[in-house]
Amino acid sequence: MVATSQTTGEGWSSRSAFILAAVGAAVGLGNIWRFPTLAGESGGGAFVIFYIGCVFLLGLPLVLSEIFVGRVGQTDAVGSIRKVAVQSGASPSWSIFGGIGAIAAFLIVSFYSVVAGWVLYYAGVMGWDFLQAIMSGDPFRGALAGESQEQIQQRLGDMFASPGLLLAMHFAFMGLTFYIVARGVSSGIEKAATYLMPAFFVLLLGLVIYGAIEGDIGDAVAFLFTPDWSKLTPQVMNSALGQALFSLSLGVAGLITYGSYIKENSGLGATSAMIAFADTGVAILAGLMIFPIVFAVGLDPAAGPTLVFQTLPFAFQTMPGGALFGFLFFILILVAAVTSSISLLEVPTAWGIGERGWSRPKSSAIFGGGAFLIGIACLLGYNVWADVRPLGFWSLFENTDILDTVDGFTGKVMLPLGALFTSLFVGWKADASLLRTTTGLSPAMFGLWRFLIAWLCPLAVTIILVTGLFPSILGA
């Protein structure tokens, strides 16, 4: 007997509302923080060009695949995959990869909230600094006036050493995420996307213009778009492949869940393309926002993960209007983090509604509370439990703290598995007529999409999975 799922009865008010919410789900710390970090570490242009190719050859077919499954299923990820499988004459056991995605989303939002808490803290620091600048009569001064570079950089270490501060920021961010998800699709998620995403794009464009005027836009453009193909090593290509999937939030069933709230069968191909274009455009604009500032003050573009929290605050100190634009910069990242975190929490919440029959407030409270508790363990890994290695028996994670272990396991194992099963299921098991009818693609585009999702995507994702688990293959 095949299990059935109940629908939430909720849906997007319009196609534009879905696009805003889906773009919000995709656009997050992966675009604003991780992409510039990887681009800087990987030498710029060659990485960026290869990344763009990965998005449209691999990411876009997977985006359409996830939306297709959700649109047909009209329930949580597990139930939607099960329904498509039954309609296609395939085993309902394929729904297990929806469960993998839901667990991955649950684990990711637990540490994502902790990292977003860092952003919240810096937004508060920069906001207070800007307020002081206004009160002093010099609102257009640089940020963090009077602090040395060492003091600015030390802020990150001081924050990590304070469990109470980390806990307060984590609680505040997770509380906001829970509040939005608990309100439902139309009153919570859609309303948040409707207000936050336009604000996000206004802030992003404003900061790009600021960087172009006050920074070194010429060097930034050359760095991002002039390829040095000698730097396109296997490690760099693998990073670009992984970033393409990570940035679009693939493998966590988020777009399956959001796709289940679509009530009309129109233009899924065009909608998927818009999501991929918007997400990639944000990543490129983030590079054009950050690197002009970095080059203008002679800082290292390969600073790595500390680029946002240590390098840029110092850069804003040396620039006119740095107090204001430093504050706006962290508000921008915070908005991106919120729109992504609500999509992550929505995946297990929808599972609780569809598979367990829970009410939305109950389901979001259970999974939000659980993620909050796991997040506490993650933040304590920076101080009280700094010596704890949860997967220390595994050589891949023997030297990673709690947060990096959860991050690494979900990123190296669960997300690639979710993306791999999605490509195999849609490429090989889903009924072709159901695919054609639902996606509305032209015969030529349908043939290209089916080829990419059935052949290229499984190959590429398998490479990500294998090299992630066995980095020595790449010489790492």
C-alpha positions in Angstrom: 0.0 0.0 0.0 1.4 3.4 -1.0 1.4 6.1 1.7 -0.4 9.3 0.9 0.4 12.9 1.9 -2.0 15.7 2.7 -1.6 19.0 1.0 -1.1 22.2 3.0 -3.9 23.9 1.0 -1.6 26.9 0.6 -0.3 28.5 -2.6 1.4 31.5 -4.1 -0.9 34.4 -5.0 0.9 34.9 -8.4 3.7 33.7 -10.6 5.7 36.8 -9.6 5.3 36.0 -6.0 6.7 32.5 -6.5 9.7 33.9 -8.5 10.5 36.4 -5.7 10.3 33.7 -3.1 12.3 31.2 -5.1 15.0 33.8 -5.9 15.0 34.6 -2.2 15.5 31.0 -1.4 18.5 30.8 -3.8 20.0 34.1 -2.9 21.8 34.0 0.4 25.1 33.8 2.1 26.3 31.5 -0.8 26.0 34.5 -3.1 27.2 37.4 -1.0 29.8 35.7 1.1 30.8 32.3 -0.4 31.0 33.3 -4.1 33.4 36.3 -3.6 35.4 34.1 -1.2 35.8 31.3 -3.7 36.4 33.7 -6.6 39.1 35.5 -4.6 40.8 32.2 -3.6 40.5 30.8 -7.1 42.1 33.6 -9.0 39.0 35.3 -10.4 38.1 35.2 -14.1 38.6 31.5 -15.0 36.6 30.4 -11.9 33.8 32.9 -12.6 33.4 31.9 -16.3 33.5 28.2 -15.5 31.0 28.8 -12.7 28.5 30.6 -15.0 28.8 27.6 -17.4 28.0 25.2 -14.5 24.9 27.2 -13.5 23.3 27.0 -16.9 24.4 23.5 -18.0 23.8 21.8 -14.6 22.1 24.2 -12.1 19.2 25.3 -14.4 18.2 21.7 -15.4 18.1 20.8 -11.8 16.1 23.9 -10.8 13.5 23.0 -13.4 13.5 19.4 -12.3 12.8 20.3 -8.6 10.1 22.7 -9.6 8.5 20.1 -11.8 8.3 17.6 -9.0 6.8 20.0 -6.6 4.3 21.3 -9.2 3.0 17.8 -9.9 3.1 16.6 -6.3 1.4 19.6 -4.6 2.6 18.6 -1.2 5.8 18.2 0.8 9.0 16.9 -0.9 8.6 13.3 0.1 5.0 13.2 -0.9 5.6 15.0 -4.2 8.3 12.6 -5.3 6.1 9.7 -4.3 3.2 11.0 -6.4 5.4 11.6 -9.4 6.9 8.1 -9.1 3.4 6.5 -8.9 2.2 8.5 -11.9 5.3 7.4 -13.8 5.1 3.7 -12.9 8.2 3.9 -10.8 8.8 2.7 -7.2 7.5 5.0 -4.5 10.7 4.3 -2.7 12.3 7.1 -4.7 10.7 9.4 -2.2 13.6 8.7 0.1 15.7 11.4 -1.5 13.0 13.9 -0.5 13.7 12.8 3.1 17.4 13.3 2.6 16.7 16.8 1.3 14.4 17.6 4.3 17.0 16.3 6.8 19.7 18.3 5.0 17.6 21.5 5.1 17.0 21.0 8.8 20.7 20.5 9.6 21.7 23.4 7.4 19.3 25.9 8.9 20.7 25.0 12.3 24.2 26.3 11.6 23.0 28.8 9.0 21.2 30.6 11.8 24.5 30.7 13.8 26.4 32.3 10.9 23.5 34.7 10.2 23.8 35.6 13.8 27.3 36.8 13.1 25.9 39.0 10.4 23.2 40.3 12.8 25.9 41.2 15.3 28.0 43.1 12.7 24.9 44.8 11.4 24.3 46.0 15.0 27.9 47.1 15.4 27.9 49.0 12.1 24.5 50.5 12.8 25.6 51.8 16.2 28.7 53.2 14.6 26.7 55.0 11.9 24.4 56.4 14.6 27.4 57.8 16.4 28.6 59.3 13.2 25.3 61.1 12.8 25.4 62.3 16.4 28.9 63.6 15.9 27.8 65.6 12.9 29.9 63.6 10.4 27.5 61.0 8.9 29.8 60.4 5.9 32.9 59.5 7.8 34.6 56.1 7.5 33.4 53.2 9.6 34.6 52.3 13.1 36.6 55.6 13.5 39.5 55.4 15.9 39.9 51.6 15.8 43.1 50.0 14.5 43.1 47.3 11.9 44.0 44.8 14.7 41.1 46.0 16.8 38.7 45.6 13.9 40.0 42.1 13.1 39.8 41.1 16.8 36.1 41.7 16.9 35.5 38.4 15.2 37.6 36.5 17.7 36.0 38.2 20.6 32.6 37.3 19.3 33.5 33.7 18.9 34.8 33.6 22.5 31.5 34.8 23.8 28.9 32.0 24.1 26.3 34.4 25.4 26.6 36.8 22.5 26.5 34.0 19.9 23.5 32.5 21.6 21.6 35.8 21.7 22.2 36.4 18.0 21.3 32.8 17.1 18.1 33.1 19.1 17.1 36.3 17.5 17.7 35.1 14.0 16.1 31.7 14.4 13.1 33.4 16.2 12.6 35.6 13.1 12.8 32.7 10.8 10.3 30.7 12.8 7.9 33.6 13.0 7.8 34.0 9.2 7.4 30.3 8.5 4.8 29.8 11.2 2.6 32.5 9.6 2.2 30.4 6.4 2.9 30.7 2.7 0.9 33.7 1.8 0.9 35.6 5.1 4.5 34.7 6.0 6.9 33.6 3.3 5.3 35.4 0.4 4.8 38.6 2.3 8.5 38.5 3.5 9.7 37.9 -0.1 7.5 40.7 -1.5 9.1 43.2 0.9 12.6 41.9 1.4 13.6 41.0 -2.2 12.9 44.4 -3.7 14.7 46.0 -0.8 17.6 43.6 -1.3 18.0 44.5 -5.0 17.9 48.2 -4.2 20.6 47.8 -1.5 22.7 45.6 -3.8 22.6 48.0 -6.7 23.3 51.0 -4.4 26.4 49.3 -3.0 27.6 48.3 -6.4 27.4 51.9 -7.5 29.2 53.0 -4.3 31.9 50.5 -4.9 32.3 51.7 -8.5 32.6 55.3 -7.5 34.7 55.0 -4.4 36.6 51.8 -5.2 38.7 50.4 -8.0 36.1 49.1 -10.5 38.7 48.6 -13.3 40.8 46.2 -11.3 37.7 44.4 -10.0 36.2 43.9 -13.5 39.6 42.7 -14.8 39.9 40.3 -11.9 36.4 38.8 -12.3 36.2 38.6 -16.1 39.8 38.2 -17.4 40.5 34.5 -17.3 43.9 33.1 -16.5 43.2 29.5 -17.7 46.3 28.2 -15.9 44.4 28.8 -12.7 41.5 26.5 -13.8 42.8 23.5 -11.9 40.7 20.4 -11.0 40.2 21.9 -7.5 39.0 25.2 -8.9 36.6 23.4 -11.4 35.2 21.3 -8.6 34.7 24.4 -6.4 32.8 26.0 -9.2 30.6 22.9 -9.7 29.8 22.8 -6.0 29.1 26.5 -5.8 26.7 26.3 -8.7 24.6 23.8 -6.8 25.1 25.3 -3.4 24.2 28.8 -4.6 20.9 27.7 -6.2 20.0 25.7 -3.0 19.7 22.5 -4.9 19.7 19.1 -3.2 17.7 20.3 -0.1 14.3 20.0 -1.7 13.6 23.7 -1.2 12.4 24.3 -4.8 10.4 21.1 -4.7 8.6 22.4 -1.6 8.1 25.9 -3.1 7.1 24.4 -6.4 4.3 22.5 -4.7 2.6 25.9 -3.9 2.3 26.7 -7.6 -1.3 26.4 -8.6 -1.0 27.2 -12.4 0.7 25.1 -15.0 2.5 27.8 -17.0 6.0 28.7 -18.0 8.0 26.5 -15.7 10.9 26.6 -18.0 11.0 30.4 -18.3 10.4 30.7 -14.5 13.4 28.4 -13.8 15.6 30.4 -16.2 14.6 33.6 -14.4 15.6 32.1 -11.0 19.0 30.9 -12.3 19.7 34.2 -14.1 18.7 36.2 -11.0 20.8 34.1 -8.6 23.9 34.2 -10.9 23.4 37.9 -11.4 23.4 38.5 -7.7 26.7 36.5 -7.3 28.4 38.6 -10.0 27.0 41.8 -8.6 28.3 40.8 -5.1 31.8 40.4 -6.7 31.4 43.9 -8.3 30.3 45.3 -4.9 33.1 43.8 -2.8 36.2 43.6 -5.0 36.4 47.3 -6.0 36.5 48.1 -2.3 39.1 45.5 -1.6 41.4 46.6 -4.5 41.0 50.3 -3.7 42.5 49.9 -0.2 45.2 47.4 -1.3 43.7 44.4 0.5 44.1 40.8 -0.5 41.2 39.4 -2.6 42.2 35.9 -1.5 41.5 36.7 2.2 39.1 33.7 2.3 36.2 33.4 4.7 37.4 36.4 6.8 36.8 38.7 3.8 33.4 39.8 4.9 33.9 40.0 8.7 37.5 41.2 9.0 38.8 42.6 5.7 35.7 44.6 4.5 35.0 46.4 7.9 38.6 47.7 7.7 38.1 48.7 4.1 34.9 50.7 5.0 37.0 52.6 7.6 39.2 54.0 4.9 36.4 55.1 2.5 34.2 58.2 2.5 30.7 57.3 3.7 32.1 54.0 5.1 30.0 54.2 8.2 26.7 54.4 6.2 27.6 51.9 3.5 29.2 49.5 5.9 26.0 49.4 7.8 23.9 48.9 4.6 26.3 46.2 3.5 25.6 44.0 6.5 21.8 44.8 6.3 22.0 43.5 2.7 23.6 40.2 3.8 21.1 39.9 6.6 18.2 40.2 4.2 19.7 37.5 2.0 20.2 35.3 5.0 16.6 35.7 6.1 15.0 34.8 2.7 17.2 31.7 2.5 16.7 30.5 6.1 12.9 30.6 5.7 13.1 28.3 2.7 15.3 25.9 4.6 13.0 25.7 7.6 10.0 25.4 5.3 11.2 22.1 3.9 10.9 20.0 7.1 7.9 22.1 8.2 6.1 21.1 5.0 7.1 17.5 5.7 5.5 17.6 9.1 2.3 19.0 7.7 2.1 16.6 4.7 3.5 13.4 6.2 2.5 13.7 9.9 -0.6 15.8 9.7 0.7 18.4 12.1 -0.5 22.0 12.1 1.8 24.6 10.6 2.6 26.2 14.0 3.3 22.8 15.6 5.5 21.6 12.7 7.5 24.9 12.4 7.9 25.0 16.2 9.2 21.4 16.4 11.8 21.8 13.6 12.6 25.4 14.4 13.2 24.4 18.0 15.3 21.4 17.0 17.4 23.4 14.7 17.9 26.0 17.4 19.3 23.3 19.8 21.7 21.9 17.2 22.8 25.5 16.5 23.7 25.9 20.2 26.0 22.9 19.9 27.5 24.5 16.7 28.2 27.9 18.4 29.7 26.3 21.5 32.1 24.6 19.2 33.9 28.0 18.9 34.5 28.3 22.6 33.3 25.8 25.4 33.4 22.8 23.1 36.3 23.9 20.9 38.0 20.6 21.2 35.0 18.5 20.3 35.3 16.7 16.9 31.9 15.0 16.3 33.2 12.9 13.3 36.8 12.8 14.4 37.0 9.1 13.5 36.5 10.1 9.8 39.8 11.5 8.4 37.8 13.9 6.3 36.4 15.6 9.5 39.1 14.8 12.0 40.2 18.4 12.4 36.8 20.2 12.0 34.8 21.7 14.8 31.0 21.1 15.3 29.7 23.7 12.9 32.2 22.9 10.2 31.4 19.2 10.6 27.7 19.8 10.1 28.4 22.1 7.2 30.9 19.7 5.6 28.7 16.6 6.0 25.6 18.3 4.5 27.6 20.0 1.7 29.9 17.1 0.8 27.4 14.2 1.3 23.8 15.1 1.6 23.4 17.9 -1.0 25.2 16.0 -3.8 23.2 12.9 -3.0 20.0 14.9 -3.2 21.0 16.5 -6.5 22.1 13.1 -7.9 18.9 11.3 -7.0 16.9 14.3 -8.4 18.7 14.1 -11.8 18.4 10.3 -12.0 14.7 10.3 -11.0 13.6 13.0 -13.4 16.0 12.0 -16.2 15.3 8.3 -16.1 12.1 7.5 -14.2 9.6 10.4 -14.6 7.1 9.9 -17.3 8.1 11.8 -20.5 4.5 12.9 -21.3 4.0 14.2 -17.8 7.3 16.1 -18.1 6.3 17.7 -21.4 2.9 18.7 -20.3 4.0 20.2 -17.0 7.1 22.0 -18.1 5.6 23.3 -21.4 9.0 23.3 -23.1 9.4 23.3 -26.9 10.4 19.9 -28.4 14.0 21.2 -28.9 14.4 22.6 -25.4 12.7 19.6 -23.9 15.2 17.3 -25.7 18.2 19.4 -24.5 16.9 19.5 -20.9 16.2 15.8 -20.8 19.7 15.1 -22.1 21.4 17.4 -19.6 19.4 16.1 -16.6 19.8 12.4 -17.6 23.4 12.4 -18.6 25.5 15.5 -17.7 24.0 16.3 -14.3 24.5 12.8 -12.8 28.1 12.7 -14.1 28.9 16.1 -12.7 27.2 15.6 -9.4 28.9 12.2 -8.9 32.3 14.0 -9.5 31.4 16.5 -6.8 30.3 13.7 -4.4 33.4 11.5 -5.0 36.0 14.3 -4.9 34.3 15.8 -1.8 34.6 12.5 0.0 38.1 11.7 -1.4 39.8 15.0 -1.9 43.2 13.3 -2.6 41.8 12.5 -6.0 42.3 16.2 -6.9 45.6 16.3 -5.2 44.2 18.3 -2.3 
